[in-house]
Amino acid sequence: MNNQKQQKPTLTGQRFKTRKRDEKERFDPTQFQESIVQGLNQTGTDLEAVAKFLDASGAKLDYRRYAETLFDILVAGGMLAPGGTLSDDMTRTEYCLFTAQEDLETMQAYAQVFNKLIRRYKYLEKGFEEEIKKLLLFLKGFTESERNKLAMLTGILLANGSISASILNSLFNENLVKEGVSAAFAVKLFKSWINEKDINSVAGSLRKVGMDNRLMELFPANKRSCEHFSKYFTDAGLKELSDFARNQQSIGARKELQKELQEQMSRGDPLKEIIAFTREEMKKANLSEQAMISIIWTSVMSSVEWNKKEELVTEQAIKHLKQYSPLLKAFTSQGLSELSLLLKIQEYCYDNIHFMKAFQKIVVLLYKADVLSEEAILKWYTEAHLAKGKSVFLEQMKKFVEWLKNAEEESESEEEEAD
């Protein structure tokens, strides 16, 4: 047996040169720019040909390294210097977004060019978003027509999900806001965005990135009011956006009020003071009693640490609600407010599993404390209840409702006898 290790075969011979067409050509920014500009000049205004040229060029040009140069050329025709002016010493093209026709159809066609490019070269996504953020900061350096085209394009890109709504952060730049550039740009942007989608889709995208409560920042501090925002965007034909912003501000104010009430209760402030404060805030925020009772209920139930044991939590809830029944009573002077409260109680008991068996006891307590009337309870029972836990809660209330009906009948027959 041969103990000698067998020698591994080795490759020898001449190394083959890589074929020219397999190599990616690398350029410096000047050469890269010249190649893109030349291609755009050849394709002209045929955007389908532009998309094909960009698709093919990605195989030999270094898009990854020169993404900013690429996007600058496609938007402005050449490399942009800080502030938004075109660099003098570089080759330019007349075929770009800024020289295109200023209409929605043309901007939709340009959006397609960017979409195809980014779908083909996924690594350009981040660079493209950075480019849009930068362009928004350069708005003052562009003409009004260039700004309009960029605004329409941005709205379309936001609608089709090519970029995130977080790019709107750039519009809150102090200089742009102060000179009214941000608000004017936002009008065009939101018009094209809503045209592509609808206000609910726009609202969803804004909420996703925490922009839903920041739209007022498009105006200087001295004009940052709901009234000014509403008038500005309604006059510009964007009533749905002004309604959305008004609603968001109202939600924000309600959350703040709820938080403040919760803190007052946790501190143990006197009920008289809490009622006076709540009345004042209700008037200030122009809230209905139904809206107010919902806020109060949430504050009352959030101001205490609840026991995790079902058998103890009911007792704790009754004691706590007995203490705050005068506050609830102060804001249930209307039948609709009583119904709103009943629905909030139902929702709360359903959402918090430990409270499932406490519903009837809470309603009876509030009935005895003159917070809820028999009319409101009977209306809730027969027609106005929610679907959440319906069978459980209606079963719990069955005997009490029967008792209420009998008491009502007895009262009616007594009245008849007296007549």
Beta strands, then each sheet from edge to edge (+ up, - down):
end
